[in-house]
Amino acid sequence: MSSLMDRLAAYAQRTHEATGQFEQTVAFEKLQEACGKISESHAEMPLAEVIAMYGSLLDFTVNVYKNDLGSIDSVLEACCKVGGW
């Protein structure tokens, strides 16, 4: 999942049209939901891997939704929740 989000973030940096495509397909919401389902359904997954996955989601979010602090906050909140902080 992390690799996919990293590739999508790199694509968004290279291709300005990608941002519009990602917004139209509500990519952030779908990726965030997938990250949540993965972390919930794989309780045995090491915390470092879960945080790395959310780090990739954060990188994607910053690259695609640069001015959307709500989405960035949402990712950070999810990290805190998963980490128990």
FIKOLZA-1660 file (N, C-alpha, C; in steps of 0.1 Angstrom, whole numbers, plus 5000, padded with zeros to 4 digits):
% residues 85
   i   px   py   pz ch aa at
   1 5008 4988 5000  A  M  N
   1 5000 5000 5000  A  M CA
   1 5009 5012 5000  A  M  C
   2 5019 5012 5008  A  S  N
   2 5028 5024 5009  A  S CA
   2 5035 5027 4995  A  S  C
   3 5039 5016 4988  A  S  N
   3 5045 5018 4975  A  S CA
   3 5036 5024 4965  A  S  C
   4 5023 5020 4966  A  L  N
   4 5013 5025 4957  A  L CA
   4 5011 5040 4959  A  L  C
   5 5010 5044 4972  A  M  N
   5 5008 5058 4975  A  M CA
   5 5020 5066 4972  A  M  C
   6 5032 5061 4974  A  D  N
   6 5044 5068 4970  A  D CA
   6 5045 5070 4955  A  D  C
   7 5041 5060 4947  A  R  N
   7 5040 5062 4932  A  R CA
   7 5030 5072 4928  A  R  C
   8 5018 5072 4934  A  L  N
   8 5008 5082 4931  A  L CA
   8 5012 5096 4935  A  L  C
   9 5019 5097 4946  A  A  N
   9 5024 5111 4950  A  A CA
   9 5034 5116 4940  A  A  C
  10 5043 5107 4936  A  A  N
  10 5053 5111 4926  A  A CA
  10 5047 5115 4913  A  A  C
  11 5037 5107 4909  A  Y  N
  11 5029 5110 4897  A  Y CA
  11 5023 5124 4898  A  Y  C
  12 5017 5127 4909  A  A  N
  12 5010 5140 4911  A  A CA
  12 5020 5151 4910  A  A  C
  13 5033 5149 4915  A  Q  N
  13 5043 5159 4914  A  Q CA
  13 5047 5162 4900  A  Q  C
  14 5047 5151 4891  A  R  N
  14 5052 5153 4877  A  R CA
  14 5041 5158 4868  A  R  C
  15 5028 5155 4871  A  T  N
  15 5017 5157 4862  A  T CA
  15 5007 5166 4869  A  T  C
  16 5005 5178 4865  A  H  N
  16 4996 5187 4871  A  H CA
  16 4981 5183 4870  A  H  C
  17 4978 5176 4859  A  E  N
  17 4964 5171 4857  A  E CA
  17 4960 5160 4867  A  E  C
  18 4970 5154 4873  A  A  N
  18 4968 5143 4882  A  A CA
  18 4960 5148 4894  A  A  C
  19 4963 5160 4899  A  T  N
  19 4956 5165 4911  A  T CA
  19 4940 5165 4908  A  T  C
  20 4936 5170 4897  A  G  N
  20 4922 5170 4893  A  G CA
  20 4916 5156 4893  A  G  C
  21 4924 5147 4887  A  Q  N
  21 4919 5133 4886  A  Q CA
  21 4918 5127 4899  A  Q  C
  22 4927 5130 4908  A  F  N
  22 4926 5124 4922  A  F CA
  22 4915 5130 4929  A  F  C
  23 4912 5143 4928  A  E  N
  23 4901 5149 4934  A  E CA
  23 4888 5144 4929  A  E  C
  24 4886 5142 4916  A  Q  N
  24 4874 5137 4911  A  Q CA
  24 4871 5123 4915  A  Q  C
  25 4881 5115 4917  A  T  N
  25 4879 5101 4921  A  T CA
  25 4879 5099 4937  A  T  C
  26 4879 5110 4944  A  V  N
  26 4880 5110 4958  A  V CA
  26 4891 5100 4963  A  V  C
  27 4903 5101 4957  A  A  N
  27 4914 5092 4960  A  A CA
  27 4918 5093 4975  A  A  C
  28 4919 5105 4980  A  F  N
  28 4923 5106 4994  A  F CA
  28 4914 5098 5003  A  F  C
  29 4901 5099 5002  A  E  N
  29 4891 5092 5010  A  E CA
  29 4892 5077 5009  A  E  C
  30 4894 5073 4997  A  K  N
  30 4896 5058 4994  A  K CA
  30 4909 5053 5000  A  K  C
  31 4919 5060 4999  A  L  N
  31 4932 5055 5004  A  L CA
  31 4932 5056 5019  A  L  C
  32 4926 5066 5025  A  Q  N
  32 4925 5067 5040  A  Q CA
  32 4917 5055 5045  A  Q  C
  33 4906 5052 5038  A  E  N
  33 4897 5041 5043  A  E CA
  33 4905 5028 5042  A  E  C
  34 4912 5026 5031  A  A  N
  34 4920 5014 5029  A  A CA
  34 4930 5013 5040  A  A  C
  35 4937 5023 5043  A  C  N
  35 4947 5023 5054  A  C CA
  35 4941 5019 5067  A  C  C
  36 4929 5025 5070  A  G  N
  36 4922 5022 5083  A  G CA
  36 4918 5007 5083  A  G  C
  37 4913 5002 5072  A  K  N
  37 4909 4988 5072  A  K CA
  37 4921 4978 5073  A  K  C
  38 4932 4982 5067  A  I  N
  38 4944 4974 5068  A  I CA
  38 4949 4973 5082  A  I  C
  39 4950 4985 5089  A  S  N
  39 4955 4986 5102  A  S CA
  39 4946 4979 5112  A  S  C
  40 4932 4979 5110  A  E  N
  40 4923 4973 5119  A  E CA
  40 4923 4958 5117  A  E  C
  41 4924 4953 5105  A  S  N
  41 4922 4939 5102  A  S CA
  41 4935 4931 5104  A  S  C
  42 4946 4938 5105  A  H  N
  42 4959 4932 5107  A  H CA
  42 4966 4937 5120  A  H  C
  43 4960 4933 5131  A  A  N
  43 4964 4937 5144  A  A CA
  43 4978 4933 5147  A  A  C
  44 4983 4922 5141  A  E  N
  44 4996 4917 5143  A  E CA
  44 5007 4925 5135  A  E  C
  45 5003 4934 5127  A  M  N
  45 5012 4943 5119  A  M CA
  45 5020 4952 5128  A  M  C
  46 5033 4952 5127  A  P  N
  46 5042 4960 5135  A  P CA
  46 5038 4975 5134  A  P  C
  47 5038 4982 5145  A  L  N
  47 5034 4996 5146  A  L CA
  47 5042 5004 5136  A  L  C
  48 5055 5001 5135  A  A  N
  48 5064 5009 5126  A  A CA
  48 5059 5008 5111  A  A  C
  49 5054 4996 5107  A  E  N
  49 5048 4995 5094  A  E CA
  49 5035 5002 5092  A  E  C
  50 5027 5002 5102  A  V  N
  50 5014 5010 5101  A  V CA
  50 5017 5025 5100  A  V  C
  51 5027 5030 5108  A  I  N
  51 5030 5044 5108  A  I CA
  51 5037 5047 5094  A  I  C
  52 5045 5038 5089  A  A  N
  52 5051 5040 5076  A  A CA
  52 5040 5041 5065  A  A  C
  53 5029 5033 5066  A  M  N
  53 5018 5034 5057  A  M CA
  53 5011 5047 5057  A  M  C
  54 5009 5052 5070  A  Y  N
  54 5002 5065 5071  A  Y CA
  54 5012 5076 5067  A  Y  C
  55 5025 5074 5068  A  G  N
  55 5034 5084 5063  A  G CA
  55 5034 5085 5048  A  G  C
  56 5032 5074 5041  A  S  N
  56 5030 5075 5027  A  S CA
  56 5017 5081 5023  A  S  C
  57 5006 5079 5031  A  L  N
  57 4994 5086 5029  A  L CA
  57 4996 5101 5031  A  L  C
  58 5003 5105 5041  A  L  N
  58 5006 5119 5044  A  L CA
  58 5013 5125 5032  A  L  C
  59 5023 5118 5027  A  D  N
  59 5031 5123 5016  A  D CA
  59 5022 5125 5003  A  D  C
  60 5014 5115 5001  A  F  N
  60 5004 5116 4990  A  F CA
  60 4995 5129 4992  A  F  C
  61 4990 5130 5004  A  T  N
  61 4981 5141 5007  A  T CA
  61 4987 5155 5005  A  T  C
  62 5000 5156 5010  A  V  N
  62 5007 5169 5008  A  V CA
  62 5009 5172 4994  A  V  C
  63 5013 5162 4986  A  N  N
  63 5016 5164 4972  A  N CA
  63 5003 5167 4963  A  N  C
  64 4992 5161 4967  A  V  N
  64 4980 5163 4959  A  V CA
  64 4971 5174 4964  A  V  C
  65 4969 5175 4977  A  Y  N
  65 4960 5184 4984  A  Y CA
  65 4968 5194 4992  A  Y  C
  66 4977 5201 4986  A  K  N
  66 4987 5210 4992  A  K CA
  66 4980 5219 5003  A  K  C
  67 4969 5225 5000  A  N  N
  67 4963 5235 5009  A  N CA
  67 4952 5230 5017  A  N  C
  68 4950 5217 5017  A  D  N
  68 4939 5211 5024  A  D CA
  68 4944 5206 5038  A  D  C
  69 4944 5215 5048  A  L  N
  69 4949 5212 5061  A  L CA
  69 4940 5202 5068  A  L  C
  70 4927 5201 5064  A  G  N
  70 4918 5192 5070  A  G CA
  70 4922 5177 5067  A  G  C
  71 4926 5175 5055  A  S  N
  71 4930 5161 5051  A  S CA
  71 4943 5158 5058  A  S  C
  72 4952 5167 5059  A  I  N
  72 4965 5165 5065  A  I CA
  72 4963 5162 5080  A  I  C
  73 4954 5170 5087  A  D  N
  73 4951 5167 5101  A  D CA
  73 4944 5154 5103  A  D  C
  74 4936 5150 5093  A  S  N
  74 4929 5137 5094  A  S CA
  74 4939 5125 5094  A  S  C
  75 4950 5126 5086  A  V  N
  75 4960 5116 5085  A  V CA
  75 4968 5116 5099  A  V  C
  76 4971 5128 5103  A  L  N
  76 4979 5128 5116  A  L CA
  76 4970 5123 5128  A  L  C
  77 4957 5126 5128  A  E  N
  77 4948 5120 5138  A  E CA
  77 4948 5105 5137  A  E  C
  78 4947 5100 5125  A  A  N
  78 4947 5085 5124  A  A CA
  78 4960 5079 5129  A  A  C
  79 4971 5085 5127  A  C  N
  79 4984 5080 5132  A  C CA
  79 4984 5080 5147  A  C  C
  80 4979 5091 5153  A  C  N
  80 4978 5091 5167  A  C CA
  80 4969 5081 5173  A  C  C
  81 4958 5079 5167  A  K  N
  81 4948 5068 5171  A  K CA
  81 4954 5054 5170  A  K  C
  82 4961 5051 5159  A  V  N
  82 4967 5038 5157  A  V CA
  82 4978 5036 5167  A  V  C
  83 4986 5047 5170  A  G  N
  83 4997 5046 5179  A  G CA
  83 4993 5047 5193  A  G  C
  84 4980 5050 5196  A  G  N
  84 4976 5051 5210  A  G CA
  84 4981 5063 5217  A  G  C
  85 4983 5074 5209  A  W  N
  85 4988 5086 5215  A  W CA
  85 4977 5096 5217  A  W  C
% end
